[in-house]
Amino acid sequence: MKILVVDDEADVQPLFLQRFRKEIREHEIELDFALSGEEALVYLQEKHSEVVLILSDINMPGMSGLELLSKIRHDYDTPPPVVMMITAYGDEENHRRAIENGANDFLTKPLDFNLLKEKLKTLFA
């Protein structure tokens, strides 16, 4: 399962690689990273058919995660990737807008990796 993580914070990549070490080693999960919405769209132009899940931060400079989500839902409908939005704020407005724009799920920072792994098992069982 290929997962694209979109977050402007550089420390997110080593954190995900550490938390999914076992799954990566056992070839259950392949992680790729983009530091912006724009970078994510360039990546998706080449590899959208491989990506099963996109985890995107909402609050990023330039293109926000919500704008990225709208573009993904508009441009990539077959097969549509699962998109989970991530935000540092327990913010009802962002949550509502993410769901309206077609997000499949919503996570808050700091990420609960055990919860994320449970959601992945449920989604891709």
SEKOLBA-102392 format. One line per field, with one value per residue (C-alpha): residue in one letter; y, z, x; residue number from 1. Coordinates in Angstrom, 2 decimals, padded with zeros to 5 digits. Each point is the difference from the previous one (the first is absolute). Example, Ala and Ser with C-alpha at 12.3 -4.5 7.8 and 13.67 -1.06 7.14 Angstrom:
BEGIN
type <- (A, S)
py <- (-004.50, 003.44)
pz <- (007.80, -000.66)
px <- (012.30, 001.37)
seq <- (1, 2)
***
This chain:
BEGIN
type <- (M, K, I, L, V, V, D, D, E, A, D, V, Q, P, L, F, L, Q, R, F, R, K, E, I, R, E, H, E, I, E, L, D, F, A, L, S, G, E, E, A, L, V, Y, L, Q, E, K, H, S, E, V, V, L, I, L, S, D, I, N, M, P, G, M, S, G, L, E, L, L, S, K, I, R, H, D, Y, D, T, P, P, P, V, V, M, M, I, T, A, Y, G, D, E, E, N, H, R, R, A, I, E, N, G, A, N, D, F, L, T, K, P, L, D, F, N, L, L, K, E, K, L, K, T, L, F, A)
py <- (000.00, 003.29, 002.98, 003.61, 002.23, 003.72, 002.31, 003.09, -001.02, -001.87, -001.98, -001.85, -002.29, -001.60, -000.33, -001.96, -002.13, -000.89, -000.70, -002.18, -001.68, -003.53, 000.49, 001.44, -002.82, -002.57, 001.82, 000.65, 003.76, 002.25, 003.64, 002.97, 003.62, 003.42, 003.24, 002.00, -000.34, 001.04, -002.72, -002.54, 000.86, -000.43, -003.38, -001.03, 000.92, -002.77, -002.55, 000.56, -003.54, -001.42, 002.13, -001.61, 002.53, 003.66, 001.47, 003.78, 002.77, 002.74, 002.98, 000.44, 003.07, 000.43, -002.54, -001.10, -003.61, 000.89, 001.43, -003.13, -002.19, 001.85, -000.46, -003.70, -000.56, 001.92, -001.56, -003.55, -001.82, -003.39, -001.53, 002.68, -000.07, -000.02, 003.42, 000.66, 003.59, 000.91, 003.19, 001.28, 001.60, -001.70, 002.41, -000.75, 002.35, -001.80, -003.35, 001.02, 001.42, -003.10, -002.31, 002.28, -000.12, -003.78, -001.02, -003.60, 000.64, 002.57, -000.26, 002.50, 000.74, -001.29, -003.10, -003.08, -002.61, -002.91, 001.57, 000.61, -003.64, -001.17, 002.23, -001.40, -003.57, 000.84, 001.85, -002.49, -003.30)
pz <- (000.00, -001.10, 002.28, -000.88, 003.04, -000.74, 002.73, -000.07, 003.23, -000.80, 003.27, -001.11, -002.36, 002.56, 002.44, -002.49, -001.08, 003.63, 000.92, -003.08, 000.08, 000.36, -002.69, -002.41, 000.68, -000.63, -003.23, 001.27, -000.40, -002.26, 001.09, -002.24, 001.14, -001.42, 001.82, -001.64, -001.78, -003.24, 000.42, 000.73, -003.26, -002.02, 001.70, -000.71, -003.69, -000.32, 002.56, 000.84, -001.01, 002.57, 002.97, 002.21, 002.84, 000.33, 003.45, -000.31, 002.49, -000.34, 001.04, -002.47, -001.67, -003.64, -000.87, 003.11, 000.60, -000.72, -003.41, -000.69, 001.01, -002.43, -002.86, 000.82, 000.06, -003.27, -001.93, 001.36, 000.15, -001.41, 002.28, 002.62, 002.67, 003.65, 001.44, 003.72, 001.10, 002.91, 002.03, 003.18, 001.04, 001.35, -002.31, -000.95, -003.00, -001.61, 000.82, -001.65, -003.07, -000.36, 000.07, -002.44, -002.37, 000.00, 002.75, 001.09, 003.53, 002.29, 002.43, 002.46, 000.95, 001.83, -001.99, 001.87, -002.10, 001.66, -001.00, -003.53, -000.31, 001.19, -002.59, -002.72, 001.00, -000.12, -003.32, -001.82, 001.62)
px <- (000.00, 001.52, -000.63, 000.82, 000.54, -000.35, 001.33, 002.20, 001.77, 003.22, -000.05, -003.14, 001.94, 002.38, -002.91, -002.13, 002.97, 000.70, -003.63, -000.59, 003.44, -001.44, -002.67, 002.57, 002.47, -002.76, -001.00, -003.53, 000.39, 002.03, 000.26, 000.69, 000.11, -000.82, 000.80, -002.82, -003.32, 001.71, 002.65, -002.73, -001.80, 003.22, 000.51, -003.61, 000.27, 002.58, -001.17, -003.68, -000.95, 002.46, -001.08, -002.62, -000.03, 000.92, 000.59, 000.04, 000.55, -002.62, 002.10, 002.87, 001.48, -001.02, -002.67, -001.90, -000.93, -003.63, 000.92, 002.07, -002.94, -002.32, 002.48, 000.46, -003.78, -000.39, 002.91, 000.39, -003.28, 001.03, 000.97, -000.56, 002.71, -001.03, 000.85, 000.46, 000.51, 002.27, -000.12, 001.57, -003.25, -003.11, -001.73, -003.60, 000.10, 002.96, -001.60, -003.28, 001.74, 002.20, -003.04, -001.91, 002.97, 000.02, 002.43, -000.46, 001.25, 001.57, 002.93, 001.42, 003.60, 001.85, -000.86, -001.09, 001.81, -001.81, -003.32, 001.30, 001.11, -003.43, -001.69, 002.28, -000.88, -003.71, 000.21, 002.20, -000.97)
seq <- (1, 2, 3, 4, 5, 6, 7, 8, 9, 10, 11, 12, 13, 14, 15, 16, 17, 18, 19, 20, 21, 22, 23, 24, 25, 26, 27, 28, 29, 30, 31, 32, 33, 34, 35, 36, 37, 38, 39, 40, 41, 42, 43, 44, 45, 46, 47, 48, 49, 50, 51, 52, 53, 54, 55, 56, 57, 58, 59, 60, 61, 62, 63, 64, 65, 66, 67, 68, 69, 70, 71, 72, 73, 74, 75, 76, 77, 78, 79, 80, 81, 82, 83, 84, 85, 86, 87, 88, 89, 90, 91, 92, 93, 94, 95, 96, 97, 98, 99, 100, 101, 102, 103, 104, 105, 106, 107, 108, 109, 110, 111, 112, 113, 114, 115, 116, 117, 118, 119, 120, 121, 122, 123, 124, 125)
***
